[in-house]
């Protein structure tokens, strides 16, 4: 990058910034600091939250994301039940996979929010609560309903629906407003 552009004064603030950036780049590349690469989605920066996406769009995106996450959750749940995994362990593992999928998509697409440590911790706390709610409702219904073909999907849908409503209300009203 040249120290100044055509027609730009050598003493202009822009030229001084370009020179400073050029020296900084050269100094950093001459003495690189060792570091380990970090996963892209880790919330490493505390930035203001919030969103400029309207409520209707958020609801539609949340439902679409929830649908995809539910497919991940339910698919793993049924698969694990089929191979003999105990019901609460199967539901726990599938819940973790589904909610991880939901968080990553909702943060970026539904709520258009940058990564944030505070927000990430709040989401973990929320998911811990909805985890207990969802696994608890699923367990109660799984054992209370008759052993028919519809027992597993009905217990799953009711538990998932309850957790989804809790998640949307808390994420929209609290978590993605964290500054």
C-alpha positions as a printed NumPy array, in Angstrom:
array([[  0.   ,   0.   ,   0.   ],
       [  1.597,   3.325,  -0.969],
       [  2.078,   5.897,   1.817],
       [ -0.243,   8.304,   0.018],
       [ -2.674,   8.111,  -2.854],
       [ -2.436,  10.167,  -6.048],
       [ -3.227,  13.785,  -5.179],
       [ -3.052,  13.102,  -1.423],
       [ -0.739,  15.153,   0.768],
       [  2.086,  13.292,   2.463],
       [  1.12 ,  15.086,   5.679],
       [ -2.564,  14.052,   5.563],
       [ -3.964,  11.941,   8.431],
       [ -4.889,   9.212,   5.948],
       [ -1.312,   8.977,   4.658],
       [ -0.002,   8.794,   8.225],
       [ -2.444,   5.961,   9.038],
       [ -1.392,   4.062,   5.91 ],
       [  2.268,   4.351,   6.845],
       [  1.556,   3.302,  10.442],
       [ -0.485,   0.316,   9.258],
       [  2.257,  -0.656,   6.814],
       [  4.868,  -0.602,   9.581],
       [  2.562,  -2.489,  11.928],
       [  1.942,  -5.168,   9.288],
       [  5.668,  -5.552,   8.616],
       [  6.463,  -5.719,  12.351],
       [  3.752,  -8.321,  13.009],
       [  4.724, -10.497,  10.06 ],
       [  8.425, -10.353,  11.032],
       [  7.648, -11.605,  14.569],
       [  4.485, -13.695,  14.387],
       [  2.952, -14.623,  17.725],
       [  2.286, -18.352,  18.142],
       [ -1.368, -19.197,  18.625],
       [ -3.751, -22.062,  18.184],
       [ -6.56 , -21.671,  15.676],
       [ -9.951, -21.265,  17.33 ],
       [-13.27 , -22.597,  16.071],
       [-15.183, -19.946,  14.167],
       [-18.307, -20.067,  16.321],
       [-16.788, -19.635,  19.773],
       [-18.101, -16.397,  21.335],
       [-14.774, -14.72 ,  21.931],
       [-15.812, -11.091,  21.682],
       [-18.228,  -9.191,  23.884],
       [-20.118,  -6.976,  21.461],
       [-23.486,  -5.268,  21.723],
       [-26.419,  -7.57 ,  21.137],
       [-29.797,  -6.807,  19.731],
       [-31.172,  -7.168,  16.298],
       [-32.723,  -5.172,  13.529],
       [-34.847,  -8.117,  12.381],
       [-38.581,  -7.621,  12.927],
       [-40.679,  -9.964,  15.081],
       [-42.481, -11.703,  12.195],
       [-39.209, -12.499,  10.425],
       [-37.69 , -13.702,  13.691],
       [-40.629, -16.023,  14.339],
       [-40.478, -17.5  ,  10.834],
       [-36.706, -17.989,  11.041],
       [-36.957, -19.404,  14.57 ],
       [-39.592, -21.92 ,  13.442],
       [-37.541, -22.955,  10.391],
       [-34.4  , -23.288,  12.493],
       [-36.377, -25.147,  15.124],
       [-37.686, -27.52 ,  12.47 ],
       [-34.19 , -28.36 ,  11.299],
       [-32.952, -28.692,  14.876],
       [-35.925, -30.906,  15.735],
       [-35.04 , -33.194,  12.818],
       [-31.5  , -33.47 ,  14.224],
       [-32.836, -34.001,  17.763],
       [-35.617, -36.465,  16.893],
       [-33.536, -38.35 ,  14.328],
       [-30.758, -38.996,  16.822],
       [-33.283, -39.79 ,  19.57 ],
       [-35.077, -42.45 ,  17.498],
       [-31.779, -43.853,  16.233],
       [-30.405, -44.199,  19.745],
       [-33.637, -45.771,  21.034],
       [-33.466, -48.241,  18.136],
       [-29.958, -49.337,  19.114],
       [-30.961, -49.756,  22.757],
       [-29.777, -46.56 ,  24.434],
       [-31.727, -45.806,  27.629],
       [-34.515, -43.243,  27.018],
       [-33.105, -40.373,  29.156],
       [-29.573, -40.785,  27.801],
       [-30.888, -40.883,  24.233],
       [-33.028, -37.778,  24.821],
       [-30.156, -35.973,  26.556],
       [-27.661, -36.566,  23.745],
       [-30.17 , -35.731,  21.021],
       [-31.168, -32.556,  22.901],
       [-27.55 , -31.403,  23.034],
       [-27.113, -31.97 ,  19.289],
       [-30.397, -30.242,  18.452],
       [-29.891, -27.223,  20.69 ],
       [-26.322, -26.71 ,  19.518],
       [-27.624, -26.651,  15.957],
       [-30.389, -24.221,  16.968],
       [-28.088, -21.829,  18.838],
       [-25.546, -21.552,  16.054],
       [-28.194, -20.871,  13.4  ],
       [-30.413, -18.623,  15.553],
       [-27.532, -16.448,  16.72 ],
       [-26.414, -15.685,  13.185],
       [-29.609, -15.876,  11.119],
       [-32.68 , -15.4  ,  13.317],
       [-31.389, -12.725,  15.703],
       [-28.455, -11.455,  13.605],
       [-26.268, -11.194,  16.708],
       [-22.476, -11.17 ,  16.94 ],
       [-20.665, -13.605,  19.243],
       [-20.67 , -12.645,  22.919],
       [-19.397, -14.426,  26.01 ],
       [-22.215, -13.029,  28.148],
       [-24.835, -14.137,  25.65 ],
       [-23.242, -17.566,  25.305],
       [-23.299, -18.084,  29.087],
       [-26.933, -16.935,  29.2  ],
       [-27.831, -19.395,  26.427],
       [-26.132, -22.237,  28.306],
       [-28.16 , -21.362,  31.419],
       [-31.383, -21.193,  29.396],
       [-30.645, -24.498,  27.672],
       [-29.946, -26.112,  31.051],
       [-33.425, -25.093,  32.195],
       [-35.139, -26.132,  28.966],
       [-33.13 , -29.352,  28.997],
       [-34.628, -30.267,  32.372],
       [-38.099, -29.212,  31.208],
       [-37.859, -31.127,  27.94 ],
       [-36.326, -34.333,  29.287],
       [-38.733, -34.277,  32.232],
       [-41.849, -33.819,  30.095],
       [-40.623, -36.431,  27.621],
       [-39.957, -38.945,  30.421],
       [-43.349, -38.398,  32.076],
       [-45.247, -38.717,  28.802],
       [-43.134, -41.644,  27.565],
       [-44.133, -43.612,  30.671],
       [-47.698, -42.275,  30.975],
       [-48.82 , -42.878,  27.394],
       [-49.812, -46.326,  26.131],
       [-47.217, -48.288,  24.186],
       [-48.578, -47.327,  20.786],
       [-46.688, -46.273,  17.665],
       [-47.468, -42.606,  18.41 ],
       [-46.122, -42.561,  22.012],
       [-42.539, -41.55 ,  21.148],
       [-43.415, -38.836,  18.586],
       [-46.203, -37.37 ,  20.759],
       [-44.025, -37.209,  23.889],
       [-41.237, -35.666,  21.806],
       [-43.474, -33.043,  20.165],
       [-45.063, -31.904,  23.43 ],
       [-41.697, -31.703,  25.201],
       [-40.073, -29.974,  22.228],
       [-42.961, -27.538,  21.813],
       [-42.806, -26.485,  25.447],
       [-39.038, -25.958,  25.295],
       [-39.335, -24.065,  21.992],
       [-41.79 , -21.528,  23.386],
       [-39.613, -20.974,  26.471],
       [-36.49 , -20.621,  24.296],
       [-37.999, -18.08 ,  21.892],
       [-39.482, -15.873,  24.586],
       [-36.296, -15.797,  26.671],
       [-33.903, -15.495,  23.714],
       [-35.835, -12.667,  22.082],
       [-36.731, -10.832,  25.268],
       [-33.514, -11.255,  27.221],
       [-30.545, -13.069,  25.701],
       [-30.237, -11.352,  22.343],
       [-30.707,  -7.953,  24.008],
       [-27.657,  -8.442,  26.234],
       [-25.151,  -5.694,  25.552]])
